[in-house]
Amino acid sequence: MAWENPTNEELKQILTSSKTIAVVGLSNNPERTSYQIAKIMQQEGYRIIPVNPTVEEVLGEKAYASLTEVSDPIDIINVFRRAEFLPEIAEEAAQTNCKIFWAQQGIINEEAYHYLKQRDFTVIMDLCIKVVHAVLVKK
């Protein structure tokens, strides 16, 4: 079975009911897409939790080396890593209390998708969280 994203109504519900986004691969470089999107989501009222072992802080928030180190509740895990890293990140995500895994635009990995679906995750792939928010929530 191929992967499939939730409906627009489900995506809107996820974004309106969520408060905290753990951003895996969030860069502290303002030129990077991950930084730009996380900053906009932060400005829209979401708490951003950076997950990147190479930085200490991004956007005024303490960074964590891995998802399993984050002790605060996470509503959405938003991933800015290449597709080949998704299975490893999915395994880490399964060890958290979060049940929403969002891979950014251009990122698809069916192995990770099926692994997470078997663990009752809502999985979104190949969609930009900022664009979906702008189209479905902000309009």
Secondary structure, 3 states (H helix, E strand, C coil): CCCCCCCHHHHHHHHHHCCEEEEECCCCCCCCHHHHHHHHHHHCCCEEEEECCCCCEECCEECECCHHHCCCCCCEEEECCCHHHHHHHHHHHCCCCCCEEEECCCCCCHHHHHHHHCCCCEEECCCCHHHHHHHHHCC
